[in-house]
């Protein structure tokens, strides 16, 4: 987790901003995973901060959703 937080600070992934009074704040949670090879030997420990998007309310916190999709013909 410390390694991931160091990288986030180094590459300036996000900024600290003031809380908007009329919006819900999306929290985050850390997900821990162990990567193993084919024999079951531990390769590395992985951590990922994941947003808790289920706390948002449609029409209050956002108006639309989309997922960027790349087609092979576009590339």
C-alpha positions as CSV (number, residue, x, y, z in Angstrom):
1,X,0.0,0.0,0.0
2,X,2.9,2.4,0.8
3,X,4.4,1.6,-2.6
4,X,1.2,2.4,-4.4
5,X,0.7,5.7,-2.4
6,X,4.2,6.7,-3.2
7,X,3.6,6.2,-6.9
8,X,0.3,8.1,-6.7
9,X,2.1,11.1,-5.1
10,X,5.0,10.9,-7.5
11,X,2.9,11.0,-10.7
12,X,0.3,13.4,-9.2
13,X,-2.6,11.2,-10.0
14,X,-5.1,13.3,-8.1
15,X,-5.4,16.6,-6.3
16,X,-6.8,17.5,-2.9
17,X,-9.9,19.7,-3.4
18,X,-12.5,21.2,-1.2
19,X,-15.7,19.2,-0.6
20,X,-18.6,20.5,-2.7
21,X,-21.6,21.1,-0.3
22,X,-24.3,19.8,-2.7
23,X,-22.6,16.6,-3.9
24,X,-21.9,13.2,-2.3
25,X,-18.3,12.2,-1.8
26,X,-17.3,9.0,-3.4
27,X,-15.2,7.0,-1.0
28,X,-12.6,4.4,-1.8
29,X,-11.5,1.1,-0.4
30,X,-8.3,-0.9,-0.8
31,X,-8.4,-4.2,-2.5
32,X,-5.6,-6.7,-1.7
33,X,-4.7,-9.6,-4.0
34,X,-1.9,-12.1,-4.0
35,X,-0.5,-12.9,-7.5
36,X,0.8,-16.5,-7.8
37,X,2.5,-18.5,-10.6
38,X,1.4,-21.8,-12.0
39,X,3.0,-23.7,-9.1
40,X,1.2,-21.6,-6.5
41,X,4.4,-19.7,-5.5
42,X,3.7,-16.1,-4.4
43,X,5.0,-13.7,-7.1
44,X,3.9,-10.4,-5.6
45,X,1.3,-8.7,-3.4
46,X,-1.0,-6.3,-5.2
47,X,-3.1,-3.4,-3.9
48,X,-5.6,-1.2,-5.7
49,X,-7.7,1.7,-4.4
50,X,-11.2,1.2,-5.8
51,X,-13.9,3.9,-5.9
52,X,-17.2,3.1,-4.2
53,X,-19.4,4.4,-7.0
54,X,-22.6,3.0,-5.5
55,X,-22.8,6.0,-3.2
56,X,-23.6,8.3,-6.1
57,X,-27.2,9.3,-6.9
58,X,-28.3,9.7,-10.5
59,X,-29.4,13.3,-11.2
60,X,-27.7,14.7,-8.1
61,X,-24.0,13.6,-8.5
62,X,-24.0,12.8,-12.2
63,X,-26.1,13.1,-15.3
64,X,-24.8,10.4,-17.6
65,X,-22.4,7.4,-17.7
66,X,-20.3,6.1,-20.5
67,X,-17.5,3.6,-21.1
68,X,-14.8,4.3,-23.6
69,X,-14.4,1.4,-26.0
70,X,-11.7,1.1,-28.6
71,X,-12.3,-1.0,-31.7
72,X,-9.5,-2.8,-33.4
73,X,-10.4,-1.0,-36.7
74,X,-10.1,2.4,-34.9
75,X,-6.5,1.7,-33.8
